[in-house]
Every structure is written in structure tokens, then in C-alpha cells.
């Protein structure tokens, strides 16, 4: 079985998502750690969405738009995080939802 480079990259990203999600919700005394993992999660979501949207052919415009719409929960999470001053549980869940939707879009829309 031949594994493509994109599939290996997606497996690494999914593994990174799992690790980031675990560390994002583990209670710690240092608030900076939560902010770092929240930013890392948002950046990971943007990366997965970019890979999903740009890997589709140019004649699949509706699927490409659907992939880019996966960033909406991340934007909501960022707005909540900025409004509260720190990432709370809802902002973190929105960030996780972005990555989940993007990975599903990569596997099922393409």
C-alpha cells in the first residue's frame, strides 16, 4: 500500500490535533499555557482548512466554499476569546470544531 505525502501530513495533523486538544483542556495554573494551546489549535485549524480547500480541483467550487466555511467556528472562537480576555471552554470547543470539520471536509468532500 502506497501512502501519499498528503495522507501522511493529514495523519500528523490529526495526531497534533489530539495532543493539542488534550493539553488545551488540562487544568493548569498558568494562563499563558492555555492561550498558547488555543492559538496553536486555531492555527492548526487554518492549516487543515487551507489544505482541504486548495487540494480540490477548480471545477469543485461548491465543495471549496464549503471547506472555507469550516473556518467560521474558529472566527467565533476568536471573537469569544477576545471578548472575554482569555480562551474559555466555548472558544476552545469552537476551535476544535473547526479542525474536525476541516478534516472531515478533506476526507469526504475531495
C-alpha positions in Angstrom: 0.0 0.0 0.0 1.5 3.3 -1.1 0.9 6.2 1.2 0.9 9.7 -0.3 2.6 12.6 1.3 -0.7 14.4 1.8 -2.2 11.4 3.7 0.9 11.3 5.9 0.6 15.0 6.5 -3.1 14.7 7.5 -2.2 11.8 9.9 0.4 14.0 11.5 -2.1 16.9 11.7 -4.7 14.7 13.3 -2.2 13.5 15.8 -1.2 17.1 16.6 -4.9 18.0 17.0 -5.4 15.2 19.6 -2.3 16.3 21.5 -3.3 20.0 21.3 -6.8 19.2 22.4 -5.7 17.2 25.4 -3.3 19.9 26.6 -5.8 22.7 25.9 -8.3 21.3 28.4 -6.0 20.0 31.1 -6.3 22.5 34.0 -3.1 24.4 34.7 -2.2 27.3 36.9 -0.5 29.3 34.2 -3.0 31.1 31.9 -0.4 31.7 29.2 -0.3 27.9 28.5 -4.0 27.9 27.7 -3.6 30.9 25.4 -0.6 29.2 23.6 -2.5 26.0 23.0 -5.6 27.9 21.9 -3.6 29.9 19.3 -1.9 26.6 18.3 -5.3 25.0 17.8 -6.6 27.9 15.7 -3.5 27.9 13.5 -3.8 24.1 13.1 -7.5 24.6 12.0 -6.5 27.2 9.5 -3.7 24.9 8.1 -6.1 22.0 7.8 -8.8 24.2 6.1 -6.2 25.6 3.7 -5.0 22.1 2.7 -8.6 20.9 2.3 -9.7 23.8 0.2 -6.7 24.0 -2.0 -6.4 20.3 -2.7 -9.8 20.3 -4.5 -9.8 20.7 -8.3 -11.0 24.0 -9.7 -14.3 22.6 -11.0 -15.5 21.8 -7.5 -16.3 25.3 -6.4 -19.2 24.5 -4.0 -17.0 22.0 -2.1 -14.2 24.6 -1.9 -16.6 27.1 -0.5 -17.8 24.5 2.0 -14.2 23.9 3.0 -13.6 27.6 3.6 -16.8 27.8 5.6 -15.2 25.4 8.1 -13.3 28.5 9.4 -16.5 30.1 10.8 -16.3 28.3 14.2 -12.7 29.4 14.6 -13.7 33.0 13.9 -16.5 32.7 16.5 -14.0 31.2 19.0 -11.5 34.0 18.4 -14.3 36.6 19.0 -15.3 34.9 22.2 -11.7 34.7 23.3 -11.0 38.4 22.6 -14.3 39.5 24.3 -13.6 37.5 27.5 -9.9 38.3 27.6 -8.9 34.7 27.8 -10.0 31.5 26.0 -12.9 29.9 27.7 -14.4 26.4 27.1 -16.8 27.6 24.3 -13.9 29.3 22.4 -11.8 26.1 22.7 -14.7 23.9 21.5 -15.2 26.2 18.5 -11.5 25.8 17.7 -11.8 22.0 18.0 -14.9 22.0 15.8 -13.0 23.9 13.1 -10.3 21.2 12.9 -12.9 18.4 13.0 -14.9 19.9 10.2 -11.8 20.6 8.1 -10.5 17.1 8.4 -14.0 15.7 7.6 -14.1 18.0 4.6 -10.7 16.8 3.4 -11.7 13.2 3.6 -15.3 13.4 2.3 -15.5 16.4 0.0 -12.5 15.6 -2.1 
